[in-house]
Amino acid sequence: MVSSGITPRAPDPAETGTCVYAVGGAIGLATTGRVESYHLASNTWTTLPSQPMPRQNLAAAAMQCPPGFTGSCVYAVGGNGSANTVLGTVEALDPPPAQPVKGQ
């Protein structure tokens, strides 16, 4: 069972191995830049810094970060911005490392 801590919306998930990320989407009729992570071991959601460009209907994937970053990044690709504008941009989101869970 997934924790009910996520903001209700139409999310686009990406996964880095220890967390699943909900990136952008729509809350009601509004496009959001909200980013949340679900930590599998602790069954908890965490709100992360928002992406610079709010977008919905995007693709999201996790893979190695570009030079200058460390670890795995979550990439937000394309989608629609506010007023349903088509976005042809890519953002690399560098999430904080997953925190160890007590007893893990």
Sequence and secondary structure as in RCSB ss.txt:
>XXXX:A:sequence
MVSSGITPRAPDPAETGTCVYAVGGAIGLATTGRVESYHLASNTWTTLPSQPMPRQNLAAAAMQCPPGFTGSCVY
AVGGNGSANTVLGTVEALDPPPAQPVKGQ
>XXXX:A:secstr
   TTS SS  EEEE SSEEEEES EETTEE   EEEEETTTTEEEEE   SS  BS EEEEEE  TT  SEEEE
EE  B GGG B   EEEE        TT 
